[in-house]
Amino acid sequence: METFLVDQNGYYGEFGGAYIPEILHKCVEELQNTYLEVMRSESFGKEYEQLLRDYAGRPSPLYPAKRLSKKYGCKIYLKREDLNHTGSHKINNTIGQILLARRMGKKRIIAETGAGQHGVATATVCALMDMECIVYMGKTDVERQHVNVEKMKMLGATVIPVTSGNMTLKDATNEAIRDWCCHPADTFYIIGSTVGPHPYPDMVSKLQSVISKEIKKQLTEQEGREHPDYLIACVGGGSNAAGTIYHYIDDTRIQIVLAEAGGKGIETGMTAATIKLGQIGIIHGARTYVIQNEDGQIEEPYSISAGLDYPGIGPIHANLAARKRATVFPINDDEAIAAAYELTQLEGIIPALESAHAIGVLKKLDFKPTDIVVLTVSGRGDKDIETYLNVRFDD
């Protein structure tokens, strides 16, 4: 049977792989040879599930959004990843990766972060496991997400502002990889999304797949069937989306709809709509779609959302788009903010700006009254309140 999951060489169709400097070859190879064995072991599974339950607060609810459903003429369920400890889906991944790091004997943890949610989740598990934590964050993001920066420091992490390039997520990732090159023996790099060299896209997808595993069970309880008609999620690197679709990816009865950051519009140059505008290239160790100029130089992305302004996309999602398995919509800044206000005023849920892009997709689709839609609210909006207050939308 045709599958959209990773093959044994770390590719999703023509996307993925591990394009890495020689100095990291041994580290990445060690990870490739270790991660599946560890993650499939009984002791890992037991500890991971116990921490997800008792520490992160899983399962997250699958909430029937009645007023939103009425507005769009279908049945909408919200997968409430915003209710996890630390306020987003990121904790699912960091718990799993730090357990792997510990089993591999690594003592020093590094991470990159954009919106700060992955940085906070990494700092959280490092505090839990008593490990050194260094988080790289673009200076632009440090300024617009200062509350998350203070949380990371309070948790004991060292936050290093990155001043190269656009001073956002891409540049933070560059610096984290440089650090890893300098400290390959004792350092474990906890990547926050389905990006980077194999095995990271697969490893992160598997750790986030707890989301779709729960959706199947919860939908069966609430609807008497385990599959929805639509799955909707936002994509930057793509970890919450990968987790949302993982157990459904090869079931073509389900329409996968992804929302990427349109910024000020895909025609303006101020955008992070990688799937719409990107060409195949290499970024951070993987072959995927990249926003680049005619000379192959990476263009600086833009989004009002610090978590979506990445000039690449996880290879799992590049493959879904290339093979027409997923429908992708660029959602502009103003559409995302309007959607955030809509969700807040209809359901009393303030979403992260990233998640608001997924809500913005609802206006672009034609639903039937019998359609069951599951949309993942990947994070809560506390970190974005200042942005929301600067731009008000009242229907």
N, C-alpha and C positions, 0 to 999 in steps of 0.2 A: 504494500500500500504506500502511496505517496505521502511523505511527511514534510511538515514545515519546521520540524525540530532540527537540532544540530546533528551533523554527521560525525563519524569517528575522528575526522581530521580537524574538527573545529569550524566547519563551514556550514552556513545556511545558504544553500544554492551556491552562488558565486561570491557571497559575502562572508566575512569573518577572517579566520586564520590568525596567525601570530607573527606580525612583522615587527621584530624587536632588535635592539642593539645587542651585539655579542655579549656584552657584560651582563645582560639580564637573561641570557639563554638558559643558564643553569637553574635560576630561580623559577622561571616560567615552566621549564620542563619538569622540575620537581613538583610544582603545583599541578600540572597536567597529569602526572603519574600518581598523585596522591588524592586529589579532591573527591573523585567518585568513590574510591574505596572507603575513605573516611565517612563521607556523607551517607553511604549505604550501610554503615556499621550500626549495630543495635545500640551501642553506647552513645554514639553521636545523636541518633534519632531520638533516644529517650531524653537526653539532656536538652536538645534543641526544642522538642515539643513541650517539655516542662517549663522552660524559660519563656517560650511564646505564650503559654497559658498563664503562668503565675507572675511573670515579670512584665511582659508586653501587654497582657490583657486580652489575648485572643480566646475564642474567635471574635472578630469584629462583626457587628450586626449587619444584616442585609435588610435595609429599611424601606418599606413601601412608601414612596413619596406621593401621597394622595393629591395634594394641590398641584404639584408639578405634573403629575400624570393627567389630571383634568385639563391642564393648560395645553398639553401636547397630544391629547387624545389617544393615549396608550397606557400601559401599566409600567411605571418606572420604579425600579428598585435602586437604591443607593448603597454601594458597598462602602461601609464607613471606616476606611483606613485612617481617617482623621482622629478616630477615637483611640488609636494605639498609644501606648506610652511614647513620649517625645513628639507626638502629634502628626505622625505620618507613617507611610508604609516602610520607610527606611529601616526601622528597627528590625524588621523580619530578616533583612539581609545582614545587618551588622552583627546580630547575635550569631547567625550561622558562620560568618567568616571569622569571627574572633574565636569561636570554638575550634575551627579548623586551624587557625594560627597557633593556638595553644598546643594542639596535638602535633603540630609540625615543629614545636620547640622555639617559635619566634617570640621575642621579648619586646619588640618595638613596633608600634603600629603607626602607619601614615595613612592619610586620606586626603581627598580633594573635596571641596564643596562649593556649590553655587548659592542656592537659597539658604544654605546653612542647615537644612534639615538632616542631610547625611552627616555633616560635621557633628551636629548635636548627638545623633544616634551613635556615631563612632565613639565620641568622647564618653557617652553614657556607658557603653559596654566596656570601654577601657577602664573606667572607674570601677565597674562591677568586677572586672577580672584583674585589677591591679596591674595594668600595663601602661607603659609610656605611650602618649598619644600626641602626634604632630599633625595639625590640620592646615592644609594650604587653601587659601581663599583669596580670590581676586580683590584688590583694594576697592574697586567699585562696589563689589558685593559686601565687603566689610562695612562700608558706609551705609548701604541701603538695608542691610540686615543686621544692624548692630546689636539687637536684642539676642539673636542667636549666637553672635560672637561672645557676648557676655556669659551666656549659658555655657558655652564650650569652656571658657576660662574657669568658670565656677566649678565645672566638672573635672578640672585639672589638666585640660589640654593646653598645648602651646599652639596658638593660632598665628600663622605666618602670612601677612598680607603680601600679595604678589603684584608687582608694579609693571610687569612686562605686558605688551600687547594691549588688549582691550581691558585688561585687569578684571576678567570675569572667569567663568568656569573652564574654558579651554586653557587659559594661562595657568590656572591653579593645577590643572591636570598635568600640564607640561612640567611644572616645578616638582610635583609629587613623583613623576617618573624620573626626573633628574636625581632626586633624593634617593630613590630606590636603586638607581645605578651606583650611587656612592656607598650604599650600605646593604648590599645584596644578601649578606649572610644572616644577619639578625633581624631583618625588617620584613614585615608583612604589609603589603599594600591592600587595604580594604577599599576596593573601587565601589562607588555608590550606584552604578547603573549597569545596563547591559552593553557596556562599551569596553574598549581595551582589547588586549590580545586574548585568544583562547587560552585558558578555559573561563575567563571572567564572564563573558556574555551568557554562557551556559550555566555557570555556577550561580550567578545572580538570578537568572530566570528560575532555576530550580528552587532556590531559597524563597523567592517571592511567590512560587506556585501555590503556596499555602492559601493565597487569595482565591484562586479558581477552585481549589479543592473544597474550600468552605462554601463558595457560591453554589457548587453542585449540590451539596448536602442541604443548604439552607433553602434553595429554590425548590428542591424536592419536598421539603417540609411545608413550604408556603403555597406552592403551585401544583404539587403532584407530578412535576417533571423536572429533570435536572438541567435542561438546556434552555437558555433564553433565545429570543429571535435576534437580538442585538447585544453586543458587548461594546461599551464605549469607554475610552480612557485617553488621557493626555500623554504626549510623548515629547521628551527632551532627549535624554539618552534612552529611556524607555523601560525602566524597571517595573513601575506599577502596571504599565500596559502588558508587559510580558507575564507578570504574575496573574493578571486578570484573565488573560486568554490561554494560559499554558495548557490546561487540561481540556480545552475546547479547540485547540489550534487546527486539528485535522478534521473537525466536524463541520462540514461545509453547509450544514443547515443554519449555522449561526453567522450573521454578518458582523465582521470586526470593523469598527470605526475608530479611527485615531485622530486626535486633535493636536496639531503642532502649532508653534508660535508664529503667527503671521506678522507680529510686530506692527509697524505702521502701514503694512500692505506689501504684498510680495513684489509689486512693481517699483517700490520706493528705494530698495537697497537697505532699508532699515527693517530687517526681518531675520527670523531664525527658522524659516520654513524649508528645512533641509531636504525633505522628501520631494517637495514640489520643485525646488530649484537646484538641488545638489547633483553632482556628477560623481561617478565612481572614482574613488581615490583612497589613500591610506591616511588614517588619523588615529593617533594613540594606539598603534599596534594592530589595527583591524582594517580590512578592506570593506568599505561601505560607501554610502552617499556622503559627499562632503560639499559644503558651499565653498566654491573656489573660483578664481578668475581664469582667464585663458592660459595663463602660464602655470596653472596648477597650484598657485599660492592660496592658502586658506583665507577666505574673506571673514572679516569680523562680523559675527552675528549680532542681532539686537532683539530684545524682547523686554516688555515691561516686567516680565517674570524672571527673576534671577535663576530659577531652576530649569528654564527651557531655552536659554540663549546659548545653545551648543551648536557648533557648525557641522557636527556629524550626527549620526543616528545609530542606535544599536543594530548590528547586522541582522538580528532576527526580524526587525521591523523593515529594514531595507529589502529583505527577501520577500516579506509579505506584500509590500507595495509593488515590487517588480513583478511578482507573479499574480498580482491582482487579487490576492487573498484578503487584503485589507483596503478599505476606502479611507483616504486621508484628507482632512480639511485643514487649511491654515485658518486659524482664528486670530483676528486682529486684536490689538490691545483694548480698543474700545468695546469690542464684542465680548471680550473676556470679563471686563469690569462690569458691563451691563449684566452679564450672566451671573456674576458673583452676587450682585444686588438682588437679582431675581431669586436665586436660591435662598438667600438670607431672608428675604421678605415673604417668600411662599412657604418655606419649610423651617425657618429659624436655625439654619445651618450656615455659618460663615466659612466658605471654603478657602483653601490656599489659592493664590493666583494661578498656579499650575492647574489645579483641579477645575478652576473656573473656565479654562479653555475647553475642557471636556463638556461642561454644561452648555457652552456656546455652540456646540455641534447640534444640539437638539433642534434649533431653528432651521437647520440645513437639511433635515430628513423628513420624509413623508411617512408617517406611521399609520398603521391600521389599528382600530380599537382593540383587536385581539393580540397585538404585539406585546411581548414581554421584553423589556429593556433593562439591562444591568449596567449601571454607570459607576465607575470607581471614583469616589472622592478621596484622592490620594493623600491629602493633608488638610490641616485646619488653618484658618486664615489669620491667626493672631499675629504672625510675623509680617503680614501684609496690610495691617490696619492703616498705617500712615499713607500708603499708596491709595487705598480705597477712599480715605477721607479727603485726599487731594482731588479726586475726581468723583463727583456724585452723580448717580443716575437714579431718578425717581420716575417710575411709570405713572 
